[in-house]
Amino acid sequence: MADDLSKLPYLMRFSRRTWRVIRQNIALSIIVITTLAITALTGALSLPVAVLVHEISEFIVIASGLRLLRSE
């Protein structure tokens, strides 16, 4: 911030946006892991397919986090 209080509103918006993205990513991860665990344990998906889907979902979470790099 460099002692510039005029940047404070931007930082507040950025902080709220960051927390929103974090919550979205955590929710997505929990949903994917829960779904994959249930389908793998019931035999609906084979373990290699479940792992592949999980890895793809990780890339989605990473891409979602990269949204924060866009400036407002």
N, CA, C and O atoms as a Tripos MOL2 file, in Angstrom:
@<TRIPOS>MOLECULE
protein
  288   287    72     0     0
PROTEIN
NO_CHARGES

@<TRIPOS>ATOM
      1 N           0.8190   -1.1980    0.0000 N.3       1 MET1
      2 CA          0.0000    0.0000    0.0000 C.3       1 MET1
      3 C           0.8610    1.2590    0.0000 C.2       1 MET1
      4 O           0.4510    2.2970   -0.5210 O.2       1 MET1
      5 N           2.0290    1.1690    0.5730 N.am      2 ALA2
      6 CA          2.9690    2.2900    0.5590 C.3       2 ALA2
      7 C           2.3930    3.5300    1.2330 C.2       2 ALA2
      8 O           2.5490    4.6380    0.7200 O.2       2 ALA2
      9 N           1.7420    3.3610    2.3550 N.am      3 ASP3
     10 CA          1.1940    4.4670    3.1440 C.3       3 ASP3
     11 C           0.1550    5.2930    2.3950 C.2       3 ASP3
     12 O          -0.1050    6.4370    2.7680 O.2       3 ASP3
     13 N          -0.4440    4.7340    1.3440 N.am      4 ASP4
     14 CA         -1.4520    5.4500    0.5700 C.3       4 ASP4
     15 C          -2.8250    4.9050    0.9460 C.2       4 ASP4
     16 O          -3.2170    3.8250    0.5030 O.2       4 ASP4
     17 N          -3.5460    5.6550    1.7600 N.am      5 LEU5
     18 CA         -4.8470    5.1950    2.2350 C.3       5 LEU5
     19 C          -5.9270    5.2210    1.1590 C.2       5 LEU5
     20 O          -7.0050    4.6580    1.3510 O.2       5 LEU5
     21 N          -5.6520    5.8610    0.0390 N.am      6 SER6
     22 CA         -6.6450    5.8710   -1.0460 C.3       6 SER6
     23 C          -6.7960    4.4880   -1.6790 C.2       6 SER6
     24 O          -7.7770    4.2230   -2.3740 O.2       6 SER6
     25 N          -5.8290    3.6130   -1.4370 N.am      7 LYS7
     26 CA         -5.8960    2.2430   -1.9720 C.3       7 LYS7
     27 C          -6.6890    1.3070   -1.0690 C.2       7 LYS7
     28 O          -6.9220    0.1540   -1.4340 O.2       7 LYS7
     29 N          -7.1000    1.7720    0.0820 N.am      8 LEU8
     30 CA         -7.8120    0.9340    1.0300 C.3       8 LEU8
     31 C          -9.1330    0.3760    0.4770 C.2       8 LEU8
     32 O          -9.3970   -0.8110    0.6720 O.2       8 LEU8
     33 N          -9.9730    1.1660   -0.1980 N.am      9 PRO9
     34 CA        -11.2090    0.5870   -0.7600 C.3       9 PRO9
     35 C         -10.9360   -0.5420   -1.7580 C.2       9 PRO9
     36 O         -11.6410   -1.5520   -1.7740 O.2       9 PRO9
     37 N          -9.9060   -0.3600   -2.5900 N.am     10 TYR10
     38 CA         -9.5480   -1.4260   -3.5320 C.3      10 TYR10
     39 C          -9.1440   -2.6890   -2.7830 C.2      10 TYR10
     40 O          -9.5540   -3.7900   -3.1510 O.2      10 TYR10
     41 N          -8.3470   -2.5350   -1.7410 N.am     11 LEU11
     42 CA         -7.8940   -3.6980   -0.9850 C.3      11 LEU11
     43 C          -9.0430   -4.4020   -0.2730 C.2      11 LEU11
     44 O          -9.0350   -5.6270   -0.1470 O.2      11 LEU11
     45 N         -10.0160   -3.6530    0.1870 N.am     12 MET12
     46 CA        -11.1910   -4.2610    0.8160 C.3      12 MET12
     47 C         -11.9790   -5.0780   -0.2050 C.2      12 MET12
     48 O         -12.3960   -6.2000    0.0860 O.2      12 MET12
     49 N         -12.1850   -4.5210   -1.3960 N.am     13 ARG13
     50 CA        -12.8860   -5.2660   -2.4650 C.3      13 ARG13
     51 C         -12.0980   -6.5060   -2.8630 C.2      13 ARG13
     52 O         -12.6670   -7.5820   -3.0460 O.2      13 ARG13
     53 N         -10.7850   -6.3470   -2.9960 N.am     14 PHE14
     54 CA         -9.9440   -7.4800   -3.3780 C.3      14 PHE14
     55 C          -9.9880   -8.5730   -2.3110 C.2      14 PHE14
     56 O         -10.0280   -9.7600   -2.6350 O.2      14 PHE14
     57 N          -9.9800   -8.1760   -1.0570 N.am     15 SER15
     58 CA        -10.0480   -9.1440    0.0370 C.3      15 SER15
     59 C         -11.3660   -9.9140    0.0050 C.2      15 SER15
     60 O         -11.3700  -11.1380    0.1440 O.2      15 SER15
     61 N         -12.4710   -9.2180   -0.1760 N.am     16 ARG16
     62 CA        -13.7760   -9.8940   -0.2600 C.3      16 ARG16
     63 C         -13.8200  -10.8440   -1.4530 C.2      16 ARG16
     64 O         -14.3240  -11.9620   -1.3490 O.2      16 ARG16
     65 N         -13.2930  -10.3930   -2.5780 N.am     17 ARG17
     66 CA        -13.2640  -11.2380   -3.7820 C.3      17 ARG17
     67 C         -12.4050  -12.4730   -3.5540 C.2      17 ARG17
     68 O         -12.7660  -13.5730   -3.9740 O.2      17 ARG17
     69 N         -11.2710  -12.2930   -2.8920 N.am     18 THR18
     70 CA        -10.3760  -13.4100   -2.6060 C.3      18 THR18
     71 C         -11.0630  -14.4540   -1.7380 C.2      18 THR18
     72 O         -11.0010  -15.6480   -2.0300 O.2      18 THR18
     73 N         -11.7230  -14.0010   -0.6650 N.am     19 TRP19
     74 CA        -12.4200  -14.9430    0.2100 C.3      19 TRP19
     75 C         -13.5450  -15.6650   -0.5270 C.2      19 TRP19
     76 O         -13.7850  -16.8480   -0.2840 O.2      19 TRP19
     77 N         -14.2360  -14.9630   -1.4240 N.am     20 ARG20
     78 CA        -15.3100  -15.5920   -2.2150 C.3      20 ARG20
     79 C         -14.7420  -16.7050   -3.0990 C.2      20 ARG20
     80 O         -15.3090  -17.7950   -3.1800 O.2      20 ARG20
     81 N         -13.6240  -16.4200   -3.7570 N.am     21 VAL21
     82 CA        -12.9900  -17.4320   -4.6170 C.3      21 VAL21
     83 C         -12.4950  -18.6100   -3.7820 C.2      21 VAL21
     84 O         -12.6330  -19.7610   -4.1960 O.2      21 VAL21
     85 N         -11.9260  -18.3390   -2.6230 N.am     22 ILE22
     86 CA        -11.4390  -19.4100   -1.7460 C.3      22 ILE22
     87 C         -12.5920  -20.3170   -1.3290 C.2      22 ILE22
     88 O         -12.4730  -21.5410   -1.3900 O.2      22 ILE22
     89 N         -13.7100  -19.7190   -0.9040 N.am     23 ARG23
     90 CA        -14.8710  -20.5190   -0.4910 C.3      23 ARG23
     91 C         -15.4220  -21.3390   -1.6460 C.2      23 ARG23
     92 O         -15.8040  -22.4940   -1.4560 O.2      23 ARG23
     93 N         -15.4680  -20.7520   -2.8520 N.am     24 GLN24
     94 CA        -15.9440  -21.4850   -4.0310 C.3      24 GLN24
     95 C         -15.0360  -22.6730   -4.3260 C.2      24 GLN24
     96 O         -15.5210  -23.7660   -4.6170 O.2      24 GLN24
     97 N         -13.7350  -22.4680   -4.2540 N.am     25 ASN25
     98 CA        -12.7890  -23.5410   -4.5500 C.3      25 ASN25
     99 C         -12.8580  -24.6620   -3.5170 C.2      25 ASN25
    100 O         -12.7780  -25.8400   -3.8650 O.2      25 ASN25
    101 N         -13.0060  -24.2930   -2.2520 N.am     26 ILE26
    102 CA        -13.1220  -25.3190   -1.2130 C.3      26 ILE26
    103 C         -14.4090  -26.1140   -1.4020 C.2      26 ILE26
    104 O         -14.4040  -27.3400   -1.2890 O.2      26 ILE26
    105 N         -15.5060  -25.4240   -1.6880 N.am     27 ALA27
    106 CA        -16.7850  -26.1120   -1.8970 C.3      27 ALA27
    107 C         -16.6970  -27.0560   -3.0990 C.2      27 ALA27
    108 O         -17.1620  -28.1940   -3.0300 O.2      27 ALA27
    109 N         -16.1090  -26.5920   -4.1850 N.am     28 LEU28
    110 CA        -15.9640  -27.4410   -5.3630 C.3      28 LEU28
    111 C         -15.1150  -28.6620   -5.0500 C.2      28 LEU28
    112 O         -15.4540  -29.7740   -5.4580 O.2      28 LEU28
    113 N         -14.0310  -28.4720   -4.3410 N.am     29 SER29
    114 CA        -13.1540  -29.5930   -3.9940 C.3      29 SER29
    115 C         -13.8610  -30.6160   -3.1210 C.2      29 SER29
    116 O         -13.7300  -31.8200   -3.3410 O.2      29 SER29
    117 N         -14.6080  -30.1440   -2.1310 N.am     30 ILE30
    118 CA        -15.3330  -31.0620   -1.2480 C.3      30 ILE30
    119 C         -16.3790  -31.8420   -2.0240 C.2      30 ILE30
    120 O         -16.5250  -33.0490   -1.8270 O.2      30 ILE30
    121 N         -17.1050  -31.1730   -2.8990 N.am     31 ILE31
    122 CA        -18.1310  -31.8520   -3.6950 C.3      31 ILE31
    123 C         -17.5150  -32.9110   -4.5930 C.2      31 ILE31
    124 O         -18.0160  -34.0330   -4.6720 O.2      31 ILE31
    125 N         -16.4280  -32.5550   -5.2700 N.am     32 VAL32
    126 CA        -15.7830  -33.5030   -6.1890 C.3      32 VAL32
    127 C         -15.2190  -34.6960   -5.4210 C.2      32 VAL32
    128 O         -15.4270  -35.8390   -5.8270 O.2      32 VAL32
    129 N         -14.5210  -34.4540   -4.3370 N.am     33 ILE33
    130 CA        -13.9150  -35.5530   -3.5750 C.3      33 ILE33
    131 C         -14.9830  -36.4680   -3.0000 C.2      33 ILE33
    132 O         -14.8490  -37.6910   -3.0520 O.2      33 ILE33
    133 N         -16.0410  -35.8870   -2.4530 N.am     34 THR34
    134 CA        -17.1220  -36.6980   -1.8920 C.3      34 THR34
    135 C         -17.7830  -37.5490   -2.9690 C.2      34 THR34
    136 O         -18.0080  -38.7440   -2.7750 O.2      34 THR34
    137 N         -18.0860  -36.9370   -4.0840 N.am     35 THR35
    138 CA        -18.7220  -37.6660   -5.1880 C.3      35 THR35
    139 C         -17.8230  -38.7820   -5.7020 C.2      35 THR35
    140 O         -18.2780  -39.9040   -5.9280 O.2      35 THR35
    141 N         -16.5590  -38.4690   -5.8840 N.am     36 LEU36
    142 CA        -15.6370  -39.4790   -6.4030 C.3      36 LEU36
    143 C         -15.4130  -40.6090   -5.4050 C.2      36 LEU36
    144 O         -15.3070  -41.7700   -5.8010 O.2      36 LEU36
    145 N         -15.3410  -40.2870   -4.1360 N.am     37 ALA37
    146 CA        -15.1480  -41.3330   -3.1250 C.3      37 ALA37
    147 C         -16.3460  -42.2800   -3.1110 C.2      37 ALA37
    148 O         -16.1830  -43.4990   -3.0660 O.2      37 ALA37
    149 N         -17.5400  -41.7140   -3.1500 N.am     38 ILE38
    150 CA        -18.7460  -42.5480   -3.1310 C.3      38 ILE38
    151 C         -18.8310  -43.4110   -4.3850 C.2      38 ILE38
    152 O         -19.1230  -44.6040   -4.2980 O.2      38 ILE38
    153 N         -18.5800  -42.8200   -5.5490 N.am     39 THR39
    154 CA        -18.6770  -43.6010   -6.7880 C.3      39 THR39
    155 C         -17.5700  -44.6460   -6.8850 C.2      39 THR39
    156 O         -17.7900  -45.7250   -7.4360 O.2      39 THR39
    157 N         -16.3860  -44.3430   -6.3570 N.am     40 ALA40
    158 CA        -15.3000  -45.3280   -6.3990 C.3      40 ALA40
    159 C         -15.5760  -46.4730   -5.4290 C.2      40 ALA40
    160 O         -15.3040  -47.6320   -5.7420 O.2      40 ALA40
    161 N         -16.1120  -46.1540   -4.2610 N.am     41 LEU41
    162 CA        -16.4000  -47.1990   -3.2730 C.3      41 LEU41
    163 C         -17.5650  -48.0920   -3.6810 C.2      41 LEU41
    164 O         -17.5890  -49.2770   -3.3490 O.2      41 LEU41
    165 N         -18.5220  -47.5290   -4.3940 N.am     42 THR42
    166 CA        -19.6710  -48.3360   -4.8420 C.3      42 THR42
    167 C         -19.3710  -49.0870   -6.1340 C.2      42 THR42
    168 O         -20.1430  -49.9520   -6.5470 O.2      42 THR42
    169 N         -18.2660  -48.7620   -6.7590 N.am     43 GLY43
    170 CA        -17.8940  -49.4610   -7.9840 C.3      43 GLY43
    171 C         -18.4400  -48.8260   -9.2430 C.2      43 GLY43
    172 O         -18.2700  -49.3730  -10.3320 O.2      43 GLY43
    173 N         -19.0960  -47.6760   -9.1190 N.am     44 ALA44
    174 CA        -19.6370  -46.9940  -10.3030 C.3      44 ALA44
    175 C         -18.5130  -46.4510  -11.1820 C.2      44 ALA44
    176 O         -18.6570  -46.3670  -12.4020 O.2      44 ALA44
    177 N         -17.4100  -46.0890  -10.5680 N.am     45 LEU45
    178 CA        -16.2260  -45.6510  -11.3040 C.3      45 LEU45
    179 C         -15.0450  -46.4960  -10.8530 C.2      45 LEU45
    180 O         -14.9330  -46.8690   -9.6850 O.2      45 LEU45
    181 N         -14.1760  -46.7860  -11.7970 N.am     46 SER46
    182 CA        -12.9540  -47.4780  -11.4040 C.3      46 SER46
    183 C         -12.0230  -46.4640  -10.7390 C.2      46 SER46
    184 O         -12.1520  -45.2600  -10.9600 O.2      46 SER46
    185 N         -11.1190  -46.9390   -9.9540 N.am     47 LEU47
    186 CA        -10.2040  -46.0600   -9.2380 C.3      47 LEU47
    187 C          -9.3690  -45.1900  -10.1800 C.2      47 LEU47
    188 O          -9.2110  -43.9990   -9.9100 O.2      47 LEU47
    189 N          -8.8300  -45.7350  -11.2710 N.am     48 PRO48
    190 CA         -8.0570  -44.8560  -12.1820 C.3      48 PRO48
    191 C          -8.9000  -43.7330  -12.7840 C.2      48 PRO48
    192 O          -8.4120  -42.6150  -12.9480 O.2      48 PRO48
    193 N         -10.1410  -44.0140  -13.1090 N.am     49 VAL49
    194 CA        -11.0120  -42.9690  -13.6690 C.3      49 VAL49
    195 C         -11.3050  -41.9170  -12.6030 C.2      49 VAL49
    196 O         -11.3090  -40.7230  -12.9060 O.2      49 VAL49
    197 N         -11.5480  -42.3340  -11.3660 N.am     50 ALA50
    198 CA        -11.8110  -41.4010  -10.2820 C.3      50 ALA50
    199 C         -10.5970  -40.5030  -10.0440 C.2      50 ALA50
    200 O         -10.7480  -39.3030   -9.8150 O.2      50 ALA50
    201 N          -9.4130  -41.0700  -10.0960 N.am     51 VAL51
    202 CA         -8.1870  -40.2800   -9.9140 C.3      51 VAL51
    203 C          -8.0340  -39.2860  -11.0550 C.2      51 VAL51
    204 O          -7.6550  -38.1390  -10.8210 O.2      51 VAL51
    205 N          -8.3180  -39.6980  -12.2750 N.am     52 LEU52
    206 CA         -8.2140  -38.8080  -13.4310 C.3      52 LEU52
    207 C          -9.1920  -37.6410  -13.3060 C.2      52 LEU52
    208 O          -8.8270  -36.4940  -13.5630 O.2      52 LEU52
    209 N         -10.4210  -37.9300  -12.9170 N.am     53 VAL53
    210 CA        -11.4140  -36.8670  -12.7380 C.3      53 VAL53
    211 C         -10.9760  -35.9200  -11.6300 C.2      53 VAL53
    212 O         -11.1610  -34.7070  -11.7360 O.2      53 VAL53
    213 N         -10.4010  -36.4660  -10.5770 N.am     54 HIS54
    214 CA         -9.9160  -35.6170   -9.4810 C.3      54 HIS54
    215 C          -8.7920  -34.7080   -9.9520 C.2      54 HIS54
    216 O          -8.7610  -33.5280   -9.6010 O.2      54 HIS54
    217 N          -7.8850  -35.2330  -10.7270 N.am     55 GLU55
    218 CA         -6.7800  -34.4080  -11.2360 C.3      55 GLU55
    219 C          -7.3080  -33.2950  -12.1340 C.2      55 GLU55
    220 O          -6.8160  -32.1680  -12.0730 O.2      55 GLU55
    221 N          -8.2940  -33.5950  -12.9580 N.am     56 ILE56
    222 CA         -8.8870  -32.5640  -13.8180 C.3      56 ILE56
    223 C          -9.5580  -31.4930  -12.9640 C.2      56 ILE56
    224 O          -9.4660  -30.3030  -13.2650 O.2      56 ILE56
    225 N         -10.2340  -31.9200  -11.8980 N.am     57 SER57
    226 CA        -10.8950  -30.9430  -11.0320 C.3      57 SER57
    227 C          -9.8730  -30.0510  -10.3320 C.2      57 SER57
    228 O         -10.1670  -28.8910  -10.0400 O.2      57 SER57
    229 N          -8.6870  -30.5700  -10.0600 N.am     58 GLU58
    230 CA         -7.6390  -29.7380   -9.4630 C.3      58 GLU58
    231 C          -7.2190  -28.6250  -10.4120 C.2      58 GLU58
    232 O          -6.9770  -27.4980   -9.9810 O.2      58 GLU58
    233 N          -7.1320  -28.9360  -11.6930 N.am     59 PHE59
    234 CA         -6.8020  -27.9000  -12.6740 C.3      59 PHE59
    235 C          -7.8980  -26.8420  -12.7350 C.2      59 PHE59
    236 O          -7.6060  -25.6610  -12.9270 O.2      59 PHE59
    237 N          -9.1430  -27.2490  -12.5750 N.am     60 ILE60
    238 CA        -10.2480  -26.2970  -12.5670 C.3      60 ILE60
    239 C         -10.1370  -25.3730  -11.3570 C.2      60 ILE60
    240 O         -10.3610  -24.1680  -11.4720 O.2      60 ILE60
    241 N          -9.7960  -25.9300  -10.2060 N.am     61 VAL61
    242 CA         -9.6350  -25.1190   -8.9910 C.3      61 VAL61
    243 C          -8.4670  -24.1460   -9.1640 C.2      61 VAL61
    244 O          -8.5630  -22.9880   -8.7590 O.2      61 VAL61
    245 N          -7.3790  -24.6020   -9.7560 N.am     62 ILE62
    246 CA         -6.2330  -23.7220   -9.9940 C.3      62 ILE62
    247 C          -6.6130  -22.5900  -10.9460 C.2      62 ILE62
    248 O          -6.2690  -21.4310  -10.7100 O.2      62 ILE62
    249 N          -7.3150  -22.9250  -12.0120 N.am     63 ALA63
    250 CA         -7.7550  -21.9020  -12.9620 C.3      63 ALA63
    251 C          -8.6980  -20.9110  -12.2920 C.2      63 ALA63
    252 O          -8.6580  -19.7140  -12.5760 O.2      63 ALA63
    253 N          -9.5350  -21.4110  -11.4130 N.am     64 SER64
    254 CA        -10.4400  -20.5300  -10.6800 C.3      64 SER64
    255 C          -9.6630  -19.5670   -9.7970 C.2      64 SER64
    256 O         -10.0080  -18.3880   -9.7150 O.2      64 SER64
    257 N          -8.6330  -20.0490   -9.1460 N.am     65 GLY65
    258 CA         -7.8000  -19.1880   -8.3200 C.3      65 GLY65
    259 C          -7.0620  -18.1340   -9.1330 C.2      65 GLY65
    260 O          -6.8100  -17.0290   -8.6530 O.2      65 GLY65
    261 N          -6.7210  -18.4850  -10.3560 N.am     66 LEU66
    262 CA         -6.0090  -17.5360  -11.2120 C.3      66 LEU66
    263 C          -6.8860  -16.3670  -11.6420 C.2      66 LEU66
    264 O          -6.3810  -15.3730  -12.1650 O.2      66 LEU66
    265 N          -8.1980  -16.4760  -11.4270 N.am     67 ARG67
    266 CA         -9.0920  -15.3670  -11.7290 C.3      67 ARG67
    267 C          -8.6960  -14.1220  -10.9330 C.2      67 ARG67
    268 O          -8.9650  -12.9990  -11.3590 O.2      67 ARG67
    269 N          -8.0660  -14.3180   -9.7940 N.am     68 LEU68
    270 CA         -7.6940  -13.1940   -8.9490 C.3      68 LEU68
    271 C          -6.5900  -12.3350   -9.5750 C.2      68 LEU68
    272 O          -6.3700  -11.2000   -9.1520 O.2      68 LEU68
    273 N          -5.9070  -12.8710  -10.5690 N.am     69 LEU69
    274 CA         -4.8560  -12.0910  -11.2180 C.3      69 LEU69
    275 C          -5.4020  -10.9810  -12.1060 C.2      69 LEU69
    276 O          -4.7030  -10.0190  -12.4240 O.2      69 LEU69
    277 N          -6.6650  -11.1310  -12.5010 N.am     70 ARG70
    278 CA         -7.2760  -10.0790  -13.3080 C.3      70 ARG70
    279 C          -7.4540   -8.8450  -12.4560 C.2      70 ARG70
    280 O          -7.9540   -8.9330  -11.3350 O.2      70 ARG70
    281 N          -7.0640   -7.7210  -12.9560 N.am     71 SER71
    282 CA         -7.2260   -6.4880  -12.1910 C.3      71 SER71
    283 C          -8.6140   -5.9270  -12.4300 C.2      71 SER71
    284 O          -9.2260   -6.1490  -13.4750 O.2      71 SER71
    285 N          -9.0870   -5.2060  -11.4540 N.am     72 GLU72
    286 CA        -10.4220   -4.6210  -11.5700 C.3      72 GLU72
    287 C         -10.3780   -3.2900  -12.2530 C.2      72 GLU72
    288 O         -11.4170   -2.6550  -12.4360 O.2      72 GLU72
@<TRIPOS>BOND
     1     1     2 1
     2     2     3 1
     3     3     4 2
     4     3     5 am
     5     5     6 1
     6     6     7 1
     7     7     8 2
     8     7     9 am
     9     9    10 1
    10    10    11 1
    11    11    12 2
    12    11    13 am
    13    13    14 1
    14    14    15 1
    15    15    16 2
    16    15    17 am
    17    17    18 1
    18    18    19 1
    19    19    20 2
    20    19    21 am
    21    21    22 1
    22    22    23 1
    23    23    24 2
    24    23    25 am
    25    25    26 1
    26    26    27 1
    27    27    28 2
    28    27    29 am
    29    29    30 1
    30    30    31 1
    31    31    32 2
    32    31    33 am
    33    33    34 1
    34    34    35 1
    35    35    36 2
    36    35    37 am
    37    37    38 1
    38    38    39 1
    39    39    40 2
    40    39    41 am
    41    41    42 1
    42    42    43 1
    43    43    44 2
    44    43    45 am
    45    45    46 1
    46    46    47 1
    47    47    48 2
    48    47    49 am
    49    49    50 1
    50    50    51 1
    51    51    52 2
    52    51    53 am
    53    53    54 1
    54    54    55 1
    55    55    56 2
    56    55    57 am
    57    57    58 1
    58    58    59 1
    59    59    60 2
    60    59    61 am
    61    61    62 1
    62    62    63 1
    63    63    64 2
    64    63    65 am
    65    65    66 1
    66    66    67 1
    67    67    68 2
    68    67    69 am
    69    69    70 1
    70    70    71 1
    71    71    72 2
    72    71    73 am
    73    73    74 1
    74    74    75 1
    75    75    76 2
    76    75    77 am
    77    77    78 1
    78    78    79 1
    79    79    80 2
    80    79    81 am
    81    81    82 1
    82    82    83 1
    83    83    84 2
    84    83    85 am
    85    85    86 1
    86    86    87 1
    87    87    88 2
    88    87    89 am
    89    89    90 1
    90    90    91 1
    91    91    92 2
    92    91    93 am
    93    93    94 1
    94    94    95 1
    95    95    96 2
    96    95    97 am
    97    97    98 1
    98    98    99 1
    99    99   100 2
   100    99   101 am
   101   101   102 1
   102   102   103 1
   103   103   104 2
   104   103   105 am
   105   105   106 1
   106   106   107 1
   107   107   108 2
   108   107   109 am
   109   109   110 1
   110   110   111 1
   111   111   112 2
   112   111   113 am
   113   113   114 1
   114   114   115 1
   115   115   116 2
   116   115   117 am
   117   117   118 1
   118   118   119 1
   119   119   120 2
   120   119   121 am
   121   121   122 1
   122   122   123 1
   123   123   124 2
   124   123   125 am
   125   125   126 1
   126   126   127 1
   127   127   128 2
   128   127   129 am
   129   129   130 1
   130   130   131 1
   131   131   132 2
   132   131   133 am
   133   133   134 1
   134   134   135 1
   135   135   136 2
   136   135   137 am
   137   137   138 1
   138   138   139 1
   139   139   140 2
   140   139   141 am
   141   141   142 1
   142   142   143 1
   143   143   144 2
   144   143   145 am
   145   145   146 1
   146   146   147 1
   147   147   148 2
   148   147   149 am
   149   149   150 1
   150   150   151 1
   151   151   152 2
   152   151   153 am
   153   153   154 1
   154   154   155 1
   155   155   156 2
   156   155   157 am
   157   157   158 1
   158   158   159 1
   159   159   160 2
   160   159   161 am
   161   161   162 1
   162   162   163 1
   163   163   164 2
   164   163   165 am
   165   165   166 1
   166   166   167 1
   167   167   168 2
   168   167   169 am
   169   169   170 1
   170   170   171 1
   171   171   172 2
   172   171   173 am
   173   173   174 1
   174   174   175 1
   175   175   176 2
   176   175   177 am
   177   177   178 1
   178   178   179 1
   179   179   180 2
   180   179   181 am
   181   181   182 1
   182   182   183 1
   183   183   184 2
   184   183   185 am
   185   185   186 1
   186   186   187 1
   187   187   188 2
   188   187   189 am
   189   189   190 1
   190   190   191 1
   191   191   192 2
   192   191   193 am
   193   193   194 1
   194   194   195 1
   195   195   196 2
   196   195   197 am
   197   197   198 1
   198   198   199 1
   199   199   200 2
   200   199   201 am
   201   201   202 1
   202   202   203 1
   203   203   204 2
   204   203   205 am
   205   205   206 1
   206   206   207 1
   207   207   208 2
   208   207   209 am
   209   209   210 1
   210   210   211 1
   211   211   212 2
   212   211   213 am
   213   213   214 1
   214   214   215 1
   215   215   216 2
   216   215   217 am
   217   217   218 1
   218   218   219 1
   219   219   220 2
   220   219   221 am
   221   221   222 1
   222   222   223 1
   223   223   224 2
   224   223   225 am
   225   225   226 1
   226   226   227 1
   227   227   228 2
   228   227   229 am
   229   229   230 1
   230   230   231 1
   231   231   232 2
   232   231   233 am
   233   233   234 1
   234   234   235 1
   235   235   236 2
   236   235   237 am
   237   237   238 1
   238   238   239 1
   239   239   240 2
   240   239   241 am
   241   241   242 1
   242   242   243 1
   243   243   244 2
   244   243   245 am
   245   245   246 1
   246   246   247 1
   247   247   248 2
   248   247   249 am
   249   249   250 1
   250   250   251 1
   251   251   252 2
   252   251   253 am
   253   253   254 1
   254   254   255 1
   255   255   256 2
   256   255   257 am
   257   257   258 1
   258   258   259 1
   259   259   260 2
   260   259   261 am
   261   261   262 1
   262   262   263 1
   263   263   264 2
   264   263   265 am
   265   265   266 1
   266   266   267 1
   267   267   268 2
   268   267   269 am
   269   269   270 1
   270   270   271 1
   271   271   272 2
   272   271   273 am
   273   273   274 1
   274   274   275 1
   275   275   276 2
   276   275   277 am
   277   277   278 1
   278   278   279 1
   279   279   280 2
   280   279   281 am
   281   281   282 1
   282   282   283 1
   283   283   284 2
   284   283   285 am
   285   285   286 1
   286   286   287 1
   287   287   288 2
@<TRIPOS>SUBSTRUCTURE
     1 MET1         2 RESIDUE 1 A MET
     2 ALA2         6 RESIDUE 1 A ALA
     3 ASP3        10 RESIDUE 1 A ASP
     4 ASP4        14 RESIDUE 1 A ASP
     5 LEU5        18 RESIDUE 1 A LEU
     6 SER6        22 RESIDUE 1 A SER
     7 LYS7        26 RESIDUE 1 A LYS
     8 LEU8        30 RESIDUE 1 A LEU
     9 PRO9        34 RESIDUE 1 A PRO
    10 TYR10       38 RESIDUE 1 A TYR
    11 LEU11       42 RESIDUE 1 A LEU
    12 MET12       46 RESIDUE 1 A MET
    13 ARG13       50 RESIDUE 1 A ARG
    14 PHE14       54 RESIDUE 1 A PHE
    15 SER15       58 RESIDUE 1 A SER
    16 ARG16       62 RESIDUE 1 A ARG
    17 ARG17       66 RESIDUE 1 A ARG
    18 THR18       70 RESIDUE 1 A THR
    19 TRP19       74 RESIDUE 1 A TRP
    20 ARG20       78 RESIDUE 1 A ARG
    21 VAL21       82 RESIDUE 1 A VAL
    22 ILE22       86 RESIDUE 1 A ILE
    23 ARG23       90 RESIDUE 1 A ARG
    24 GLN24       94 RESIDUE 1 A GLN
    25 ASN25       98 RESIDUE 1 A ASN
    26 ILE26      102 RESIDUE 1 A ILE
    27 ALA27      106 RESIDUE 1 A ALA
    28 LEU28      110 RESIDUE 1 A LEU
    29 SER29      114 RESIDUE 1 A SER
    30 ILE30      118 RESIDUE 1 A ILE
    31 ILE31      122 RESIDUE 1 A ILE
    32 VAL32      126 RESIDUE 1 A VAL
    33 ILE33      130 RESIDUE 1 A ILE
    34 THR34      134 RESIDUE 1 A THR
    35 THR35      138 RESIDUE 1 A THR
    36 LEU36      142 RESIDUE 1 A LEU
    37 ALA37      146 RESIDUE 1 A ALA
    38 ILE38      150 RESIDUE 1 A ILE
    39 THR39      154 RESIDUE 1 A THR
    40 ALA40      158 RESIDUE 1 A ALA
    41 LEU41      162 RESIDUE 1 A LEU
    42 THR42      166 RESIDUE 1 A THR
    43 GLY43      170 RESIDUE 1 A GLY
    44 ALA44      174 RESIDUE 1 A ALA
    45 LEU45      178 RESIDUE 1 A LEU
    46 SER46      182 RESIDUE 1 A SER
    47 LEU47      186 RESIDUE 1 A LEU
    48 PRO48      190 RESIDUE 1 A PRO
    49 VAL49      194 RESIDUE 1 A VAL
    50 ALA50      198 RESIDUE 1 A ALA
    51 VAL51      202 RESIDUE 1 A VAL
    52 LEU52      206 RESIDUE 1 A LEU
    53 VAL53      210 RESIDUE 1 A VAL
    54 HIS54      214 RESIDUE 1 A HIS
    55 GLU55      218 RESIDUE 1 A GLU
    56 ILE56      222 RESIDUE 1 A ILE
    57 SER57      226 RESIDUE 1 A SER
    58 GLU58      230 RESIDUE 1 A GLU
    59 PHE59      234 RESIDUE 1 A PHE
    60 ILE60      238 RESIDUE 1 A ILE
    61 VAL61      242 RESIDUE 1 A VAL
    62 ILE62      246 RESIDUE 1 A ILE
    63 ALA63      250 RESIDUE 1 A ALA
    64 SER64      254 RESIDUE 1 A SER
    65 GLY65      258 RESIDUE 1 A GLY
    66 LEU66      262 RESIDUE 1 A LEU
    67 ARG67      266 RESIDUE 1 A ARG
    68 LEU68      270 RESIDUE 1 A LEU
    69 LEU69      274 RESIDUE 1 A LEU
    70 ARG70      278 RESIDUE 1 A ARG
    71 SER71      282 RESIDUE 1 A SER
    72 GLU72      286 RESIDUE 1 A GLU
